[in-house]
């Protein structure tokens, strides 16, 4: 299997399977002299870690990360990147492969089982192998390092919709995200989600979610107008996350319902001689290039395909069958996709910042007199 790498200058390669001994990755292109601690990475992994509430899979993985190369000791507990490949390793300690033995020959509806088998002639039925969301832990670790390459940039994600429940944006509170198990910025919506998801979970089913990621402090000028569009790379990165079925930048599909007057982000000159945008329908990106506005992206995560309710399927031997997926699964996998989305946005921004530096220098060129 090829294509296990994303990024151009800040490149991330992942390896490992859900039920193998470990997962890991190699970050190539991280600039030298970046200072970080293991706690920086571990804190990000802990936000994604399973088994932290009744609303996520009860698989008990500590997700303790090890840095194997690419650093030198710094002051105290800090590490300093050397510019060489940074290898990360996360051991799997709570696999239950026997949970999947009964479905070794059957394709789970909604999963990649059939597609993998028809392409490669073999598949890892133990949790999906490479197609498992377990792989995304490495992306979160890489995203924590990417943020260190982005001084002054803040990347935050929030769950803004779950099934039939949507947040009220008038109640948006970033601080609320840390107070509930859904990364939800609306306390009232989070309370409704808890009752709603309890019913979904107890019925043996699952539900999807919509996640919004906002990157603030992004300098203007990142991206390229044709085949290196910042929004195209963001869409590709977010679409690569397991179970993601749609991506929007800014107004996204809603822009098709607006007029030109409503959609255009009008501008005025600020007191510092730089333009001020009066709205951000574009999501911080115009013509594939960042404007200095907050970069806003949303992505839709489908319901978890592994459910306890019987579904019709076929076997790899061409037989009709019925399947029930046992084991420990997320009733809403979109919850733990929030830190994954943050990580992918951070990695793309770090990649584009390094690419920009190589082409036109730093900081990004400003078209008005300072």
Residue, then its C-alpha position, 0 to 999 in steps of 0.5 A: x500500500x502506497x500513499x501513506x504521506x501527506x504534505x510537501x515541505x512539512x511531510x508526515x508519514x504514518x505507519x501501523x495498524x489498529x491491532x498491531x503492536x504499535x502505530x507511529x510516524x515520521x515528520x520530515x521537513x520540520x525546521x531545526x531549532x523548534x523547541x517543544x516538550x513531550x507534554x506538548x504532544x501528550x496533551x494533544x493526544x490526551x484530548x483525542x484518547x479513547x475511553x474518557x467518557x461513556x460517549x466514546x469507545x471504551x478501548x483503553x489506550x494510554x497513547x503515550x508517545x515516544x520521540x525516537x529521533x530528530x531532536x537534541x535535549x534542551x533546557x529542562x524537559x524540552x527537546x530541540x528539533x535538529x532538522x532531521x526526520x522526527x520519528x514518533x511511536x505510540x504502542x497499542x496496549x488494549x487490542x481485542x482482536x478476538x472481537x472481530x473473529x466472527x466477521x473475518x469473512x464478512x464485509x461490514x456495510x459502510x466500512x472499507x472492508x470490501x473496497x480493501x479486499x477488491x483492491x489488494x486481495x487481502x484485508x486486516x479484519x481486526x478493527x480495519x487495520x490501516x482504515x481504522x481511526x486509530x491511525x489518526x493518533x499519529x496525525x494529532x502528534x504531528x499537529x502538536x509539532x506543527x503548531x510549534x512551527x506556527x508562532x502566533x497562530x491558534x488552531x481550535x476546533x469545535x463540534x457544532x452539530x450532532x445528528x439532528x442537533x445543531x448549536x446556537x452560534x449566539x451562545x458560542x463559548x470557546x471555554x465551554x469546549x473543555x467543560x463537556x465531553x463533546x468539544x461543544x461550544x454551546x452548553x445547552x446544545x451539549x446537554x441535549x447531545x448527552x441525552x440524545x447520544x445516550x439514546x443512540x448508544x443504548x439502541x446499538x446505533x450511531x450518529x454523525x457530526x459536523x466539526x468546525x476548525x478555526x485558525x486565527x493569526x494566520x498571516x496573509x499570503x499563504x497558498x498559491x492561486x492554481x494547484x497549490x491553493x491553501x483551501x484545496x490542501x485543507x480540504x484534501x487533508x480534512x477529507x483524508x480523516x477517517x469517516x469524513x464525507x464532506x468539507x466546507x471552507x467559509x460559507x461553503x455550500x451555503x454560499x450558493x444561496x447568497x447573492x454577490x452582495x451578501x457573499x462578498x467580504x467588503x473592506x475598509x482601511x484601518x487606522x494602521x494602514x491595513x485593510x479591515x474585512x467587514x465579514x469573513x464569508x470566504x473563510x480567510x482564503x481568497x483565490x487559494x491564498x490566505x487573507x489574514x482573516x481567521x481560516x474557517x473550515x468545517x467537515x462532516x463525519x458519517x455515523x460509525x459503521x460498526x453498530x450492534x444492530x444486524x445489517x445485511x451483507x455478503x461474504x468474501x466467498x460470495x454468500x449473502x449474510x447478516x452481520x453484527x459488529x461486536x466490540x468497543x466502538x464510538x457511538x459518534x466518532x465525530x467527537x474524537x475527530x475534533x482534535x484530529x481536524x485541528x491537527x490536520x489544519x495545523x499541519x497544512x498551515x505549517x507546510x504552507x508557511x515553510x513553502x512560502x518562506x522558500x518562495x518569497x521569504x518571510x514575512x509574507x509580502x504586504x501590498x501597502x506601505x507600512 
